[in-house]
């Protein structure tokens, strides 16, 4: 099996499905590293990593094993991300170099600013935790961080750079002032949270949308769960399409994402699940009628609200998203 590619503005080709490596609080680095090896056997060539996941060293050993085993480096797509406490100009390049070393690579295909805020929180803190030094988005500060990513491109250490968790308001400013525009915007995207305005803005500006939580993130940490959250894979429309087409609800969500034109990055350590997702991305499994039906079930249900990034005086998590 093979999957289609998304072409970035500079001609780079990203596989239209990637394996996420955020193990949440439930899976060890060894579990995730084993999943990377298994996913490569299935056909995955795209792996979405981040320093804050605290497993890049383990994932790097798997990537090294894959390359030594015969998969050419240029056939792999590896993403990493700059964490919030490394936004200072002097910290960006050393943070990148640490990820590059941990991942045992000579270059990255994509490097993202994980969140547009420098607000730090300790791992596994309660959702009510607050950084006393947290502050709202300051565009001038962000651009100083961004220009360091541009230096990495100039040095040939990364082929593409991008944004993550930004809104239209922020992205407009970034596009105006960047010397190298983002190739990708990574954002939460699933049938119950389709973000049509942001999705259309990203695509209209030649940026590839990458979607996390593509099946509604059933394994997300307890701190990211709220009573009003809905469950994509229990939606009657998803269930009806799955039953009629002989698919699982998760496969329907993945197929919808790829056919819509976004790159899903599901995470699982279970082979039957990540293999199922890969198969869903490899073929046009949904009809135009199925796609239309799913477009009508958007509930604007954001699952990853980012409460721990709030600053003193912020009215609520909506402020993170310019709402």
Secondary structure, DSSP 8 states (H G I E B T S, - for coil): ----EEE-TTS-EEESB-EE---TTT--HHHHHHHHHHHHHHT--EEE--GGGS-HHHHHHHHHHHHHTT--GGG-EEEEEE-GGG-SHHHHHHHHHHHHHHTT-S-BSEEEES-SS-----TT--TT---TT-----HHHHHHHHHHHHHHHHTTSBS-EEEES--HHHHHHHHHH-SS--SEEEEE-BTTB--HHHHHHHHHTT-EEEEESTT--TT--GGG--TT---GGG-HHHHHHHHHHT--HHHHHHHHHHHHT-EE----S-HHHHHHHHHHHHS--S-HHHHHHHHTT-----S---GGG--TT--SGGGGGT-
